[in-house]
Amino acid sequence: TATAANLLDDYEEGTWTPTFINFSGSGGESQPSVAEGHYTKIGNMVTANFSITFNDKGSMSGTTRITGLPFSGNNAPQQQSCSMQTANMNVDKDQTVVAIQYAVNSLAYLYVQESGLALSQISGNSQYTDTSQFIGSLTYFTNS
C-alpha cells in the first residue's frame, strides 16, 4: 500500500496565454499572431510550454519579458532556466536568446547569452523582427 508521501493528490493541466510586457504597435497595443500555452502542475512543480509568433514587433521600451505564467514562482530556487528555441531574431551567430523565471514572479525575463560574456537583458526592440518566434518550456516551483 502507498503511504501519504507517495500519493499523487495535486495534479492539474490547463492553458495559459503568454504575453510580452511593453509590446505595442502603431495605434495601440499589438498582439502576436500566435500566443498559446499549456501547463501541467504536479504538487509544487509547474511545467509551462508556450509558442509566440509576432505579426508586428511594434515599439518596445525597457526590458522585455514573457508574462502570464499560470502560477507565480517561489523563492527557492530563486531562478529557473527556460528551454527555448527562437527564430527570426536580430542576434549574432554566436548569441542565443534565453528566458529565466525569477523568484515569486509569474513571468520570465529575456536575455541574450554569448559564450564567455555575462547575460545581457534584452531592452527595446532591436533584437526582434516583425516575425520573431519563440517556442519554449519552463519548469519551475510554486507555493500554489
KOLKE-730816 format. One line per 8 residues: number of its first residue (from 1); their letters; for each residue x negated, y negated, z negated of N, C-alpha, C, CB. Coordinates in pm, 1 decimal, always signed. Glycine has a CB too. Layout:
BEGIN
NUM) a) X/Y/Z/X/Y/Z/X/Y/Z/X/Y/Z ~ ...;
//
This chain:
BEGIN
1) tataanll) -83.2/+118.6/+0.0/+0.0/+0.0/+0.0/-87.8/-125.2/+0.0/+94.7/+0.3/-121.4 ~ -33.8/-228.4/+57.3/-108.1/-354.7/+66.9/-95.7/-434.1/-62.4/-57.6/-438.7/+185.8 ~ -201.1/-501.7/-98.3/-195.3/-591.2/-214.1/-156.9/-730.1/-165.9/-331.7/-594.5/-290.6 ~ -122.6/-816.8/-258.6/-78.5/-952.5/-223.0/-183.6/-1026.9/-141.3/-46.0/-1032.2/-349.2 ~ -310.9/-1005.0/-166.2/-416.7/-1074.3/-93.4/-423.2/-1032.2/+53.0/-550.3/-1048.8/-159.8 ~ -365.3/-918.9/+87.7/-372.3/-868.5/+224.4/-243.7/-890.3/+303.4/-405.2/-722.4/+222.5 ~ -143.0/-953.3/+244.8/-16.4/-974.7/+314.3/-24.8/-1095.3/+406.7/+97.5/-993.2/+213.8 ~ +38.5/-1084.7/+522.5/+46.7/-1196.6/+617.1/+184.0/-1260.9/+597.7/+25.1/-1148.9/+767.6;
9) ddyeegtw) +188.2/-1366.7/+517.3/+316.6/-1428.7/+487.5/+326.6/-1573.6/+535.4/+341.5/-1423.2/+339.8 ~ +227.7/-1621.0/+610.1/+230.6/-1757.8/+660.7/+179.4/-1756.7/+803.9/+145.6/-1853.6/+571.3 ~ +269.6/-1732.8/+899.1/+235.0/-1726.6/+1040.8/+332.2/-1816.7/+1115.5/+240.0/-1579.1/+1095.6 ~ +278.7/-1900.9/+1206.4/+362.9/-1993.5/+1281.9/+302.2/-2016.8/+1419.5/+379.5/-2127.6/+1206.2 ~ +387.5/-2025.7/+1520.2/+346.9/-2064.2/+1655.5/+433.7/-2180.5/+1699.1/+358.9/-1944.3/+1755.9 ~ +378.8/-2265.4/+1787.0/+458.7/-2376.8/+1835.6/+388.0/-2454.8/+1944.4/+493.7/-2468.5/+1722.1 ~ +448.6/-2563.9/+1982.8/+391.5/-2652.8/+2083.8/+361.1/-2787.2/+2020.3/+487.5/-2669.6/+2204.4 ~ +271.9/-2862.0/+2082.3/+240.3/-2998.1/+2039.0/+202.6/-3077.6/+2162.6/+124.5/-3000.2/+1932.4;
17) tptfinfs) +207.5/-3208.2/+2153.0/+176.6/-3294.8/+2267.1/+48.6/-3373.1/+2238.7/+294.7/-3391.8/+2296.7 ~ -60.8/-3338.0/+2305.9/-185.1/-3414.1/+2288.8/-173.0/-3550.8/+2356.6/-305.8/-3335.6/+2346.8 ~ -227.0/-3653.0/+2290.7/-220.1/-3790.2/+2339.8/-355.8/-3855.5/+2322.0/-110.0/-3871.0/+2266.2 ~ -388.7/-3950.3/+2407.7/-510.5/-4030.1/+2391.0/-475.9/-4159.9/+2320.4/-578.3/-4058.7/+2528.0 ~ -547.8/-4193.1/+2212.7/-531.5/-4323.1/+2147.5/-595.4/-4428.7/+2236.6/-595.3/-4324.0/+2003.9 ~ -532.9/-4544.0/+2247.2/-578.6/-4658.1/+2325.8/-577.5/-4630.2/+2475.3/-717.3/-4697.6/+2282.9 ~ -498.2/-4533.8/+2519.7/-486.2/-4505.6/+2662.5/-372.3/-4589.1/+2716.3/-462.5/-4353.3/+2690.0 ~ -402.6/-4690.6/+2799.0/-296.8/-4776.0/+2853.6/-329.8/-4812.2/+2997.0/-278.7/-4903.8/+2768.2;
25) gsggesqp) -230.5/-4821.4/+3077.8/-247.9/-4858.5/+3217.6/-186.3/-4994.9/+3244.3/-185.7/-4753.0/+3309.7 ~ -184.6/-5035.3/+3370.3/-125.8/-5164.7/+3403.4/+24.3/-5161.5/+3374.5/-152.2/-5201.1/+3552.1 ~ +75.2/-5267.1/+3317.3/+218.0/-5274.2/+3288.6/+259.3/-5198.6/+3164.1/+294.6/-5222.5/+3404.2 ~ +166.8/-5161.5/+3080.8/+202.2/-5093.0/+2956.2/+135.9/-4958.3/+2943.0/+350.7/-5076.1/+2946.7 ~ +181.8/-4880.5/+2848.8/+124.1/-4750.6/+2816.2/+142.1/-4653.3/+2932.0/+187.8/-4694.0/+2688.6 ~ +33.1/-4591.0/+2975.2/+37.7/-4492.4/+3082.2/+27.1/-4353.1/+3022.1/-75.3/-4516.7/+3185.4 ~ +100.7/-4259.4/+3075.0/+97.1/-4121.9/+3025.8/+18.7/-4034.1/+3123.5/+240.9/-4066.8/+3006.1 ~ -58.8/-3938.6/+3071.6/-125.8/-3844.3/+3160.5/-22.7/-3763.8/+3239.6/-217.8/-3750.0/+3080.1;
33) svaeghyt) -61.8/-3711.4/+3355.6/+31.0/-3631.0/+3435.1/+54.6/-3495.4/+3370.4/-22.2/-3612.7/+3577.6 ~ -42.1/-3445.3/+3293.2/-26.9/-3321.9/+3216.6/-73.6/-3350.8/+3074.5/-108.1/-3202.7/+3281.0 ~ +6.2/-3314.8/+2976.5/-32.1/-3324.8/+2835.8/+47.6/-3219.5/+2761.0/-6.2/-3469.6/+2777.4 ~ -13.4/-3102.5/+2744.8/+58.1/-2994.3/+2678.3/-33.7/-2922.4/+2581.4/+115.2/-2895.7/+2780.8 ~ +27.7/-2868.7/+2478.0/-49.4/-2796.3/+2378.8/+32.8/-2687.1/+2312.5/-102.4/-2891.6/+2274.6 ~ -35.8/-2584.2/+2267.2/+23.7/-2472.8/+2193.8/-64.1/-2446.3/+2072.4/+37.5/-2344.2/+2284.1 ~ -4.2/-2399.3/+1964.0/-83.9/-2370.4/+1845.6/-38.0/-2242.5/+1778.3/-77.0/-2486.1/+1747.6 ~ -127.6/-2184.7/+1700.8/-98.8/-2073.2/+1612.3/-157.3/-2108.3/+1476.4/-157.3/-1937.8/+1667.7;
41) kignmvta) -77.3/-2093.6/+1371.5/-123.3/-2117.8/+1234.7/-108.0/-1988.4/+1156.7/-43.6/-2234.5/+1166.7 ~ -217.3/-1941.4/+1100.3/-217.4/-1822.5/+1015.3/-279.1/-1864.0/+882.4/-296.8/-1702.0/+1081.6 ~ -198.6/-1864.9/+778.3/-246.3/-1912.8/+649.3/-284.9/-2059.6/+661.6/-366.2/-1828.3/+599.4 ~ -410.2/-2092.6/+626.2/-455.0/-2232.3/+636.3/-539.7/-2257.8/+760.9/-534.6/-2270.4/+512.3 ~ -546.4/-2162.3/+853.9/-625.8/-2177.3/+975.8/-534.5/-2204.2/+1095.7/-711.6/-2051.0/+1000.8 ~ -565.9/-2310.2/+1170.2/-488.0/-2352.0/+1286.8/-576.3/-2342.2/+1410.8/-432.9/-2497.2/+1268.9 ~ -524.4/-2282.1/+1517.1/-589.9/-2287.1/+1647.5/-496.5/-2363.4/+1740.5/-622.4/-2142.1/+1703.2 ~ -544.4/-2478.1/+1788.4/-464.7/-2565.8/+1874.9/-529.1/-2568.9/+2013.1/-453.7/-2710.4/+1815.0;
49) nfsitfnd) -456.7/-2524.2/+2114.4/-503.2/-2526.8/+2253.4/-434.2/-2641.6/+2325.3/-475.1/-2390.9/+2325.6 ~ -505.6/-2702.9/+2422.2/-446.8/-2816.9/+2491.0/-497.8/-2828.9/+2633.6/-475.9/-2944.5/+2414.9 ~ -419.3/-2900.5/+2713.4/-454.8/-2934.6/+2851.3/-405.4/-3076.3/+2877.2/-393.0/-2832.3/+2954.8 ~ -497.2/-3162.4/+2924.0/-463.5/-3301.4/+2954.3/-523.4/-3335.7/+3090.3/-516.2/-3399.1/+2842.8 ~ -445.2/-3395.8/+3177.7/-493.3/-3444.7/+3307.2/-443.0/-3588.0/+3324.3/-444.5/-3352.3/+3425.9 ~ -535.3/-3679.6/+3351.7/-496.6/-3819.1/+3374.0/-432.8/-3834.8/+3511.9/-619.2/-3912.6/+3360.5 ~ -338.4/-3929.7/+3522.7/-291.3/-3974.1/+3653.5/-339.6/-4116.0/+3680.3/-137.2/-3966.6/+3661.8 ~ -392.0/-4181.8/+3576.1/-447.9/-4317.5/+3586.1/-523.9/-4341.4/+3457.1/-335.1/-4428.2/+3609.2;
57) kgsmsgtt) -654.4/-4367.6/+3467.0/-731.8/-4385.3/+3343.7/-695.1/-4512.5/+3269.7/-879.2/-4386.3/+3374.9 ~ -630.4/-4605.4/+3337.4/-586.9/-4727.5/+3272.8/-703.0/-4803.5/+3211.6/-484.4/-4696.6/+3167.3 ~ -672.0/-4880.6/+3109.7/-776.5/-4955.2/+3040.6/-776.2/-4912.5/+2895.0/-755.7/-5109.4/+3054.3 ~ -887.1/-4862.2/+2850.0/-900.4/-4818.3/+2711.2/-1006.6/-4903.7/+2645.5/-936.5/-4666.3/+2701.6 ~ -985.3/-4935.3/+2518.9/-1086.1/-5008.7/+2443.4/-1106.2/-4936.2/+2311.6/-1044.2/-5158.1/+2420.6 ~ -1221.4/-4953.5/+2254.8/-1251.7/-4883.9/+2130.8/-1280.6/-4737.5/+2155.4/-1137.5/-4898.3/+2033.0 ~ -1296.5/-4663.7/+2047.8/-1327.4/-4521.5/+2060.8/-1203.8/-4445.5/+2105.4/-1380.6/-4464.5/+1928.0 ~ -1224.9/-4342.2/+2181.4/-1112.9/-4262.5/+2230.5/-1107.5/-4130.7/+2155.5/-1124.7/-4238.0/+2382.5;
65) ritglpfs) -986.7/-4081.4/+2137.8/-966.1/-3956.7/+2066.6/-836.9/-3891.0/+2111.6/-964.2/-3980.4/+1915.8 ~ -831.5/-3762.8/+2092.7/-710.5/-3686.6/+2120.5/-632.7/-3679.1/+1989.5/-743.1/-3542.3/+2177.9 ~ -508.0/-3725.1/+1992.5/-426.5/-3726.2/+1871.5/-308.7/-3630.7/+1885.2/-376.6/-3868.2/+1841.5 ~ -236.2/-3613.8/+1775.5/-115.3/-3532.7/+1776.7/-136.8/-3388.0/+1738.6/-54.1/-3538.2/+1910.2 ~ -255.7/-3353.5/+1684.1/-275.4/-3215.2/+1640.5/-159.4/-3173.5/+1551.1/-410.9/-3199.0/+1565.7 ~ -118.0/-3047.6/+1556.8/+3.3/-3007.7/+1485.6/-5.1/-3016.1/+1333.2/+37.7/-2869.3/+1523.6 ~ -125.3/-3015.1/+1275.9/-144.3/-3026.5/+1131.1/-268.3/-3111.8/+1106.4/-158.4/-2885.1/+1063.4 ~ -269.8/-3181.5/+993.7/-390.3/-3253.9/+953.6/-492.7/-3153.7/+903.4/-358.8/-3360.6/+844.4;
73) gnnapqqq) -620.9/-3187.0/+924.0/-727.5/-3102.1/+872.8/-745.0/-3121.1/+723.7/-858.0/-3131.1/+944.8 ~ -832.9/-3040.2/+663.2/-866.0/-3062.7/+522.8/-1011.0/-3108.2/+513.1/-842.4/-2934.0/+438.0 ~ -1058.2/-3134.1/+393.5/-1192.5/-3189.5/+375.7/-1304.3/-3087.5/+376.6/-1197.9/-3263.9/+249.1 ~ -1273.9/-2959.6/+375.0/-1381.4/-2860.4/+367.8/-1351.1/-2745.3/+462.3/-1399.3/-2808.3/+223.0 ~ -1431.6/-2722.0/+562.2/-1544.6/-2804.2/+604.0/-1495.9/-2935.1/+665.2/-1632.5/-2728.1/+704.2 ~ -1580.0/-3035.9/+661.1/-1538.4/-3170.4/+699.2/-1523.8/-3189.7/+850.3/-1636.8/-3269.6/+645.8 ~ -1599.8/-3116.9/+932.0/-1592.5/-3132.3/+1077.4/-1574.3/-2997.1/+1144.1/-1718.7/-3201.4/+1131.3 ~ -1489.8/-2994.7/+1247.4/-1465.0/-2874.1/+1325.5/-1489.5/-2906.1/+1471.7/-1320.4/-2820.7/+1303.4;
81) scsmqtan) -1569.7/-2826.1/+1537.9/-1602.4/-2848.6/+1677.7/-1496.4/-2786.4/+1767.6/-1740.9/-2791.4/+1710.6 ~ -1472.8/-2849.3/+1880.1/-1374.1/-2803.9/+1977.7/-1444.7/-2742.4/+2097.1/-1283.3/-2920.1/+2022.6 ~ -1398.9/-2628.0/+2140.5/-1447.1/-2569.0/+2264.7/-1367.9/-2635.0/+2377.5/-1430.8/-2410.8/+2265.7 ~ -1436.7/-2706.8/+2466.8/-1365.0/-2786.8/+2566.1/-1438.5/-2787.4/+2699.8/-1346.5/-2930.4/+2515.7 ~ -1360.8/-2782.8/+2806.3/-1411.8/-2799.8/+2942.4/-1351.8/-2928.9/+2997.4/-1376.3/-2675.6/+3034.3 ~ -1433.2/-3004.7/+3069.7/-1384.4/-3127.8/+3131.1/-1416.2/-3126.6/+3279.8/-1446.5/-3252.0/+3063.2 ~ -1342.5/-3206.0/+3353.2/-1367.0/-3221.8/+3496.8/-1339.3/-3366.3/+3534.0/-1278.3/-3124.1/+3581.5 ~ -1399.3/-3409.9/+3643.6/-1378.6/-3544.3/+3696.9/-1413.7/-3653.0/+3595.0/-1234.3/-3560.4/+3741.7;
89) mnvdkdqt) -1531.6/-3638.9/+3536.4/-1580.9/-3734.9/+3438.1/-1702.6/-3807.4/+3494.9/-1616.4/-3664.2/+3304.2 ~ -1726.0/-3930.0/+3450.0/-1844.6/-4006.7/+3488.1/-1952.7/-3987.2/+3382.0/-1810.5/-4158.0/+3505.4 ~ -2013.8/-3869.2/+3383.8/-2124.5/-3839.4/+3292.6/-2240.2/-3784.7/+3374.8/-2081.4/-3737.5/+3181.2 ~ -2362.6/-3800.3/+3323.1/-2480.6/-3746.8/+3390.8/-2477.9/-3595.6/+3390.5/-2608.8/-3797.4/+3324.7 ~ -2554.4/-3534.4/+3479.6/-2555.2/-3388.8/+3491.9/-2603.3/-3318.5/+3365.7/-2641.7/-3348.2/+3607.6 ~ -2678.2/-3386.7/+3279.9/-2726.7/-3325.0/+3156.1/-2644.0/-3366.2/+3034.4/-2872.3/-3361.7/+3133.5 ~ -2526.2/-3424.9/+3057.1/-2438.0/-3465.2/+2947.8/-2312.3/-3379.3/+2946.6/-2401.0/-3614.0/+2959.8 ~ -2259.0/-3358.8/+2827.3/-2137.0/-3282.6/+2808.1/-2043.5/-3363.2/+2719.6/-2166.6/-3143.3/+2746.1;
97) vvaiqyav) -1913.5/-3358.1/+2748.1/-1814.2/-3423.2/+2663.4/-1766.0/-3320.3/+2562.1/-1694.7/-3481.0/+2747.8 ~ -1769.6/-3357.0/+2434.1/-1725.5/-3267.7/+2326.9/-1622.8/-3339.3/+2240.4/-1845.7/-3220.2/+2240.9 ~ -1544.2/-3261.1/+2167.3/-1445.8/-3316.7/+2074.3/-1470.2/-3256.3/+1936.9/-1299.4/-3288.8/+2122.4 ~ -1452.6/-3338.4/+1833.0/-1473.0/-3293.7/+1696.0/-1356.0/-3340.5/+1610.7/-1607.4/-3346.5/+1639.4 ~ -1289.1/-3244.9/+1543.5/-1183.8/-3278.0/+1448.3/-1252.9/-3312.0/+1317.5/-1080.3/-3159.9/+1430.7 ~ -1212.9/-3422.8/+1253.4/-1282.2/-3470.9/+1135.1/-1189.1/-3480.9/+1014.8/-1345.1/-3605.8/+1163.1 ~ -1223.9/-3412.1/+908.1/-1163.0/-3423.1/+774.6/-1011.3/-3413.4/+777.9/-1203.1/-3553.9/+710.2 ~ -943.4/-3505.5/+711.2/-799.0/-3495.1/+689.9/-716.1/-3555.8/+803.4/-762.4/-3562.2/+560.5;
105) nslaylyv) -775.1/-3581.1/+916.3/-705.0/-3641.3/+1030.1/-636.5/-3535.7/+1115.7/-802.3/-3722.2/+1115.6 ~ -535.2/-3579.2/+1192.7/-471.2/-3490.2/+1289.8/-514.3/-3532.7/+1430.2/-314.6/-3493.4/+1275.6 ~ -645.2/-3553.3/+1446.4/-699.8/-3597.0/+1575.2/-841.1/-3544.1/+1593.2/-698.8/-3750.8/+1585.6 ~ -890.3/-3555.9/+1715.3/-1027.4/-3515.4/+1748.2/-1096.0/-3632.1/+1818.4/-1029.2/-3386.4/+1838.3 ~ -1213.5/-3670.3/+1770.2/-1292.5/-3777.1/+1831.7/-1367.7/-3720.7/+1951.4/-1391.3/-3840.1/+1729.2 ~ -1381.4/-3800.0/+2057.8/-1454.8/-3756.6/+2176.3/-1596.0/-3815.0/+2174.7/-1380.2/-3798.7/+2305.2 ~ -1693.1/-3731.1/+2207.1/-1834.4/-3768.6/+2208.5/-1898.9/-3722.5/+2338.1/-1908.5/-3708.8/+2087.2 ~ -2011.1/-3786.3/+2373.2/-2098.2/-3737.4/+2479.6/-2218.1/-3673.9/+2411.4/-2141.6/-3853.0/+2578.8;
113) qesglals) -2249.9/-3551.5/+2452.3/-2364.4/-3479.8/+2397.2/-2469.5/-3465.4/+2506.4/-2322.4/-3340.4/+2341.2 ~ -2593.2/-3494.6/+2470.8/-2705.0/-3480.0/+2563.6/-2820.3/-3416.2/+2487.3/-2747.3/-3618.3/+2625.9 ~ -2883.9/-3319.1/+2547.9/-2991.4/-3245.4/+2482.5/-3098.4/-3339.9/+2428.2/-3054.0/-3145.7/+2579.8 ~ -3134.7/-3319.9/+2302.2/-3240.4/-3399.1/+2239.9/-3197.7/-3534.1/+2188.6/-3348.7/-3418.2/+2335.0 ~ -3069.1/-3571.1/+2205.3/-3019.4/-3701.2/+2158.6/-2902.9/-3681.5/+2062.3/-2975.7/-3789.6/+2278.2 ~ -2879.4/-3781.1/+1979.9/-2766.6/-3776.7/+1887.3/-2635.8/-3786.6/+1965.2/-2776.7/-3890.6/+1782.5 ~ -2527.9/-3734.8/+1906.6/-2396.1/-3750.1/+1967.1/-2362.0/-3898.0/+1978.5/-2288.6/-3675.6/+1884.7 ~ -2297.6/-3935.2/+2087.2/-2258.1/-4073.4/+2110.3/-2107.2/-4077.4/+2130.3/-2332.8/-4134.1/+2233.3;
121) qisgnsqy) -2036.1/-4146.8/+2040.9/-1891.2/-4151.5/+2050.6/-1849.6/-4230.4/+2174.6/-1830.3/-4214.0/+1923.7 ~ -1753.1/-4177.0/+2250.5/-1706.2/-4242.5/+2372.0/-1622.0/-4364.0/+2335.2/-1624.9/-4144.3/+2459.8 ~ -1652.9/-4477.1/+2397.5/-1579.4/-4600.6/+2374.9/-1549.4/-4663.5/+2510.3/-1659.5/-4698.7/+2283.5 ~ -1427.7/-4715.8/+2525.2/-1389.4/-4773.8/+2654.1/-1347.9/-4667.0/+2752.4/-1503.5/-4855.2/+2712.0 ~ -1352.4/-4699.6/+2881.8/-1306.2/-4602.8/+2981.7/-1407.6/-4571.8/+3090.9/-1181.6/-4653.0/+3044.9 ~ -1534.1/-4611.0/+3074.1/-1631.7/-4593.4/+3182.1/-1665.9/-4446.6/+3209.9/-1758.2/-4668.4/+3148.6 ~ -1649.9/-4357.4/+3113.1/-1679.7/-4215.5/+3137.2/-1563.9/-4141.5/+3204.8/-1713.9/-4146.9/+3005.8 ~ -1447.1/-4203.9/+3213.0/-1329.7/-4137.7/+3268.2/-1304.2/-4179.5/+3413.1/-1207.4/-4168.4/+3182.9;
129) tdtsqfig) -1231.9/-4095.2/+3485.7/-1182.2/-4130.0/+3618.9/-1029.4/-4121.9/+3613.7/-1241.9/-4034.1/+3730.7 ~ -963.5/-4162.3/+3720.7/-817.4/-4155.5/+3724.7/-765.5/-4012.2/+3724.3/-765.9/-4227.6/+3847.2 ~ -853.3/-3913.3/+3745.8/-810.2/-3773.3/+3749.1/-888.3/-3686.5/+3649.2/-826.6/-3717.1/+3890.5 ~ -940.8/-3746.2/+3542.2/-1014.0/-3668.5/+3441.7/-924.3/-3559.8/+3382.5/-1067.3/-3760.9/+3329.6 ~ -987.7/-3445.2/+3352.2/-915.0/-3331.1/+3296.3/-987.0/-3279.4/+3172.4/-900.5/-3218.4/+3401.4 ~ -907.3/-3232.2/+3076.2/-958.1/-3176.3/+2951.7/-878.7/-3050.4/+2920.0/-948.9/-3279.7/+2834.9 ~ -948.6/-2940.7/+2897.6/-885.7/-2816.5/+2854.5/-966.4/-2768.0/+2735.5/-880.1/-2708.2/+2970.5 ~ -898.8/-2746.1/+2622.5/-975.8/-2710.9/+2504.0/-901.3/-2626.6/+2404.0/-1022.1/-2832.7/+2437.6;
137) sltyftns) -978.5/-2578.2/+2308.0/-926.8/-2500.0/+2197.1/-1001.7/-2542.1/+2071.1/-941.6/-2346.6/+2223.6 ~ -928.6/-2575.4/+1967.8/-986.1/-2624.1/+1843.4/-930.4/-2541.0/+1728.5/-956.2/-2775.6/+1822.8 ~ -1018.8/-2478.6/+1651.3/-977.6/-2406.1/+1532.4/-1024.7/-2483.5/+1411.2/-1033.6/-2261.4/+1531.7 ~ -932.9/-2512.4/+1320.6/-965.8/-2591.9/+1202.4/-879.6/-2545.7/+1085.2/-944.9/-2743.8/+1229.7 ~ -911.4/-2597.8/+965.3/-841.2/-2559.7/+843.8/-754.1/-2674.7/+795.0/-940.7/-2517.6/+734.9 ~ -638.7/-2640.1/+735.8/-543.2/-2738.9/+689.3/-498.3/-2705.7/+547.5/-422.6/-2746.1/+783.7 ~ -445.2/-2804.2/+477.9/-384.3/-2781.1/+346.8/-233.9/-2756.9/+359.9/-410.7/-2900.5/+253.5 ~ -180.9/-2767.7/+481.1/-36.8/-2749.5/+505.1/+2.4/-2604.3/+503.6/+3.5/-2810.9/+637.4;
//
